[in-house]
């Protein structure tokens, strides 16, 4: 009787494969590189926090257009850059070639990395792996491919920060499937400890801020609506009234967070910078 009751009341399990396909379509739309390139300083900060040494074998997971990839290559590491969106890898390849870096680029799924156990000295992801639907699986893959004593570095938006709040705004108009964990969970110490603590000799997490700088609040909305895949898809799915309401909500959020003191945008967005030393 208890088993029957539990089966009737159990929370529905999300279709993670369908969600991943939907996410792939979103990140393949627009041109995330236009937004991503502005975040380069985050990759540089994480590379320093990880204390990357020249010659280290480094893996960038869900690399996007290669911010951490470039940061590691600039420190003379041997870098493999992966993403499941080929067009983003191509943008990263163009940047690396322009700087003269010999980087290996590979199409790869963060939840099923095509590498041997303990293959890399350092594994990192900046605002990338946090979006993989199966959080436990992707965390397990980061741990699996990092050698004992190696470091895993993460930069993840927090739930309370500007981007975390923007996620919630979009979710108000397009609710995520039931049972799906928010990407911003990666920006919490609780999730980091649960996912990595048991296989780490040291976990260090530091809240940091990236400042979004745009000509005006509407300039921010226009850029994200055109180039940031998840927002582009959100606006495409709404009718005219919904698009106007979402625009107004984002403008109000910017107004609350803007510290520029003039007509431009300077919005600090909190993220969690984490370095995990693999046991």
Order of alpha helices (4+ residues) and beta strands (2+ residues): alpha-alpha-alpha-alpha-beta-alpha-beta-alpha-beta-beta-alpha-beta-alpha-alpha-beta-alpha-alpha-alpha-beta
